[in-house]
Amino acid sequence: MPTPRKTLIALEATPYYHCVSRCVRRAYLCGKDQATGASFAHRRFWIEERLLQLTDTFAIDVCAYAIMSNHYHVVLHVDRESAESWDRAAVINRWHRLFKGNPYSQAFVQGKNLSPAEIGILNHYVDIWRSRLMDISWYMRVLNEGIARQANREDECTGRFWEGRFKSQALLDEKALVACMAYVDLNPVRAGLAVTPETSAHTSIKTRSAKAKLSGSPNHPKQQARQLMPFAGNPRAAMPHGLPFRLTDYIELIDWTGRIIRQDKRGAIPTNVPPVFERLNIDLQHWLYSTRHFESRFKGLVGAARMLKQVCRQLGYKRTPGIGSALLLS
């Protein structure tokens, strides 16, 4: 029986999540059809564009993504603080980008006078919409439904495009976060679809690398790719909004790892390892294993054993699932 989504997405535990959606029957509905030879690779552009567009509406940041021929990966960050700061008008305007709303919200936007009772009803809906605009399930629903409808119109057919549920993993600490992001960004390299990370189509590492090449200060958040969550640098007292790493360190990390996992390389570990290994005390062998098998090795909750036990207690679990795999991140 599938694990209830509410037990896998709990903002009290972490704002970071790895999500995966696969095409129905894992068919190559975004790639080349092996039977007919028809190519649907242009749909990967659809997904990438829509995935990034939605960050302007939802209180959700995209940390990493990789769009493959029959599935896609995305690492998301829920910005609860931002969502809770929106006033009523901001919530309504954002919701109306996605849906029509209701007669009360339409009247509010048109500047019509609402009675106190109507304002009360509207406020009730605003609270619901605010919660949905920082809900990963709603983000994935809007993303996947739009792509499925567009693809079905193109194919002149009906029916499912995606599998019924997207897979979700909660990333409980920095080690889990950076390992998962690397796993996602290196998907095309592992699959033999790209020689280097920065040339891998439809990935966040390509987007970040292209922007960094044009930037005079690539580690400055305002000079990074706008629609991706910025790298804010190593943790410090006055930490701005962003990922707790330096962009240049992360790019070096991905390049270093990508060179090792290439099938045509010998796989020897270089001595000049990126500084993030030392800061997070990451074991090199465990790192290489994680960036190859992150999705299959780790299940719903991913983090060091201490964090995993703590979150399981918060969520009311009677046991600690995945404790053996968690030792890899301890």
C-alpha positions in Angstrom: 0.0 0.0 0.0 1.4 3.4 -1.0 2.6 5.6 1.9 0.2 8.6 2.5 1.6 11.8 1.1 1.1 13.7 4.3 3.6 11.3 6.1 6.3 12.1 3.5 5.8 15.9 3.2 6.0 17.6 6.6 7.4 21.2 6.6 8.1 20.9 10.3 10.8 18.4 9.4 12.3 20.0 6.3 11.4 22.4 3.4 13.4 20.3 0.8 11.9 17.5 -1.3 13.0 15.3 -4.2 10.1 14.5 -6.5 9.9 12.2 -9.5 7.2 11.8 -12.1 7.2 9.0 -14.7 5.3 8.6 -17.9 2.6 5.9 -17.8 4.2 2.4 -18.4 7.5 4.3 -18.4 7.0 4.8 -22.1 9.2 7.4 -23.9 6.4 9.9 -24.3 9.0 12.8 -24.0 11.6 11.1 -26.1 11.9 8.8 -29.1 9.2 6.1 -29.5 11.1 2.8 -30.0 8.2 1.3 -31.9 7.4 4.0 -34.4 10.6 6.1 -34.4 8.6 9.3 -33.7 10.3 11.8 -31.6 8.6 13.7 -28.8 11.7 15.3 -27.4 10.2 18.8 -27.7 7.9 17.9 -24.8 11.0 18.1 -22.5 11.1 21.9 -23.4 7.4 22.1 -22.3 8.1 20.5 -18.9 11.2 22.6 -18.3 9.5 25.9 -19.2 6.3 25.1 -17.1 8.3 23.8 -14.2 10.2 27.1 -14.0 7.2 29.3 -14.7 5.3 28.0 -11.8 7.9 29.3 -9.3 6.6 32.8 -10.0 3.1 31.7 -8.7 3.8 29.1 -6.0 5.9 29.7 -2.8 8.1 26.9 -4.1 11.7 27.1 -5.3 13.3 24.8 -7.8 16.8 23.7 -6.5 17.6 21.2 -9.2 15.9 19.4 -12.1 16.6 16.9 -14.9 14.0 16.1 -17.5 14.6 12.8 -19.2 12.7 11.0 -22.0 10.2 9.1 -19.8 10.5 10.8 -16.5 11.7 13.9 -14.7 13.4 14.7 -11.4 13.0 17.9 -9.4 14.3 19.1 -6.0 11.9 21.6 -4.5 12.1 24.0 -1.6 8.9 25.2 0.2 9.2 28.8 1.1 6.6 28.9 3.9 7.8 32.3 5.2 7.2 33.9 1.9 3.7 32.4 1.5 2.6 33.5 5.0 3.7 37.1 4.2 1.4 37.5 1.2 -1.7 39.7 1.8 -5.1 38.7 0.6 -4.7 40.4 -2.8 -1.4 38.7 -3.5 -2.9 35.2 -2.8 -5.9 35.9 -5.0 -3.9 37.2 -7.9 -1.6 34.2 -7.8 -4.5 31.7 -7.5 -6.2 33.4 -10.5 -3.1 32.7 -12.6 -4.0 29.0 -12.2 -7.7 28.9 -11.7 -10.8 31.1 -12.1 -11.3 31.4 -8.3 -14.9 32.0 -7.3 -17.5 34.8 -7.5 -16.2 36.4 -4.3 -12.6 36.5 -5.5 -13.7 37.7 -9.0 -15.7 40.5 -7.4 -12.7 41.4 -5.2 -10.4 41.7 -8.2 -13.0 43.9 -10.0 -13.1 46.2 -7.0 -16.7 45.5 -6.1 -17.9 46.1 -2.5 -18.4 42.9 -0.5 -20.5 42.5 2.6 -18.8 41.4 5.8 -20.3 37.9 5.3 -18.9 37.7 1.8 -15.5 39.0 3.1 -15.5 36.2 5.7 -16.2 33.6 3.0 -13.5 35.1 0.8 -11.0 35.0 3.7 -11.7 31.3 4.2 -10.9 30.6 0.6 -7.8 32.7 0.7 -6.5 30.6 3.6 -7.1 27.4 1.6 -5.4 28.9 -1.5 -2.5 30.1 0.5 -1.9 26.6 1.8 -2.2 25.1 -1.7 0.3 27.6 -3.1 3.0 26.2 -0.8 1.9 22.6 -1.2 4.2 20.3 -3.3 1.3 18.1 -4.2 -0.6 21.0 -5.8 2.6 22.2 -7.6 3.1 18.8 -9.1 -0.6 18.5 -9.9 -0.7 21.8 -11.8 2.6 21.0 -13.6 1.6 17.4 -14.6 -2.0 18.1 -15.6 -1.0 20.9 -17.9 1.7 18.8 -19.7 -0.7 15.8 -20.0 -3.5 17.9 -21.5 -1.0 19.5 -24.0 0.4 16.1 -25.0 -3.0 14.5 -25.4 -4.1 17.4 -27.6 -1.0 16.9 -29.8 -1.6 13.1 -30.0 -5.4 13.6 -30.4 -6.1 11.1 -27.7 -7.3 10.8 -24.1 -6.1 8.9 -21.0 -3.2 9.0 -18.6 0.1 10.5 -19.6 1.8 10.2 -16.1 1.7 7.5 -13.6 -0.9 8.1 -10.9 1.4 9.3 -8.1 4.7 11.2 -8.1 7.4 9.8 -5.9 8.6 12.0 -3.0 11.6 12.0 -0.7 12.1 14.4 2.2 15.7 15.7 2.4 16.4 16.1 6.1 19.9 17.7 6.1 22.6 19.3 4.0 24.3 16.0 3.1 21.0 14.5 1.8 20.2 17.8 -0.1 23.5 18.1 -1.9 23.7 14.3 -2.7 20.2 14.4 -4.1 20.9 17.5 -6.2 24.0 15.9 -7.6 22.1 12.7 -8.3 19.4 14.7 -10.2 21.9 17.0 -12.1 24.0 14.0 -13.2 21.1 11.9 -14.6 21.9 12.5 -18.3 25.6 11.8 -17.7 24.8 8.5 -15.9 22.4 7.6 -18.8 25.1 8.3 -21.4 23.1 11.1 -22.9 25.7 13.8 -22.2 29.5 13.9 -22.0 29.7 16.6 -19.4 27.2 18.1 -16.9 27.2 21.5 -18.4 26.2 20.1 -21.8 23.3 17.9 -20.5 20.1 19.3 -21.9 17.1 20.2 -19.7 19.0 20.2 -16.4 19.5 22.8 -13.8 23.3 22.3 -13.9 23.4 23.4 -17.5 21.2 26.4 -16.7 23.3 27.4 -13.7 26.6 26.9 -15.6 25.5 28.9 -18.6 24.6 31.8 -16.4 27.8 31.5 -14.3 29.9 31.9 -17.4 28.3 35.2 -18.1 28.5 36.5 -14.6 31.3 38.6 -13.0 30.4 37.3 -9.6 28.8 33.9 -10.0 28.4 33.3 -6.2 26.3 36.5 -5.8 22.6 35.4 -5.6 21.4 38.2 -7.8 23.8 37.1 -10.6 22.5 33.5 -10.7 19.8 32.0 -12.8 16.6 33.9 -11.8 14.1 31.0 -11.8 16.3 28.7 -9.8 16.8 28.9 -6.0 20.1 30.8 -5.6 23.1 29.5 -3.8 23.6 31.8 -0.8 27.0 30.5 0.4 28.0 28.5 3.4 25.8 28.8 6.5 26.3 31.9 8.7 24.5 34.0 11.2 22.7 36.4 8.8 21.9 33.7 6.2 20.0 35.1 3.2 17.4 33.1 1.3 19.1 30.4 -0.7 20.9 27.1 -0.8 23.5 26.6 2.0 26.5 26.3 -0.4 28.6 28.3 -2.8 27.6 28.0 -6.5 31.2 27.6 -7.7 31.8 24.8 -5.1 28.6 23.0 -6.3 29.6 23.3 -10.0 33.1 22.0 -9.1 31.4 19.1 -7.2 29.2 18.1 -10.1 32.1 18.3 -12.6 34.3 16.2 -10.2 31.6 13.6 -9.7 30.6 13.5 -13.3 34.2 12.7 -14.4 34.2 9.7 -12.1 30.9 8.1 -12.9 31.4 8.3 -16.7 31.5 4.7 -18.0 34.5 5.4 -20.2 36.6 6.6 -17.3 38.7 4.4 -15.0 37.0 5.8 -11.9 40.0 6.6 -9.8 39.2 9.2 -7.1 41.3 12.4 -7.6 43.1 13.9 -4.6 41.8 17.5 -5.2 38.3 16.9 -3.9 35.8 19.9 -3.7 35.7 21.8 -0.4 32.1 20.7 0.3 33.3 17.3 1.2 35.4 18.6 4.1 32.7 21.0 5.3 30.0 18.3 5.4 32.4 15.5 6.4 31.3 13.3 3.5 32.9 9.9 2.9 34.0 9.8 -0.8 32.9 6.2 -1.4 29.5 6.8 0.2 29.2 9.9 -1.9 29.8 8.1 -5.2 27.4 5.4 -4.2 24.7 7.9 -3.3 25.0 9.9 -6.5 24.5 6.7 -8.5 21.8 5.0 -6.5 20.1 7.8 -4.5 16.5 7.1 -5.7 16.7 3.3 -5.2 18.7 3.2 -2.0 16.9 5.8 0.0 13.1 5.9 0.5 10.7 8.5 1.7 12.9 10.2 4.4 16.5 10.8 3.6 19.1 12.1 6.1 21.7 11.1 8.7 20.6 8.5 11.2 20.2 11.1 14.0 17.9 13.3 11.8 15.9 10.3 10.6 15.2 9.2 14.2 14.2 12.7 15.2 11.8 13.2 12.3 10.3 9.8 12.7 9.5 10.7 16.4 7.9 14.0 15.2 5.8 12.2 12.6 4.7 9.5 15.1 6.3 6.6 13.4 6.6 3.4 15.5 9.8 2.4 13.8 12.6 4.1 11.9 12.4 3.1 8.2 15.6 3.3 6.2 17.9 3.5 9.2 20.5 1.3 7.5 20.7 3.5 4.4 20.8 6.6 6.7 24.1 5.4 8.1 25.6 6.3 4.7 24.8 10.0 5.4 25.8 9.9 9.1 
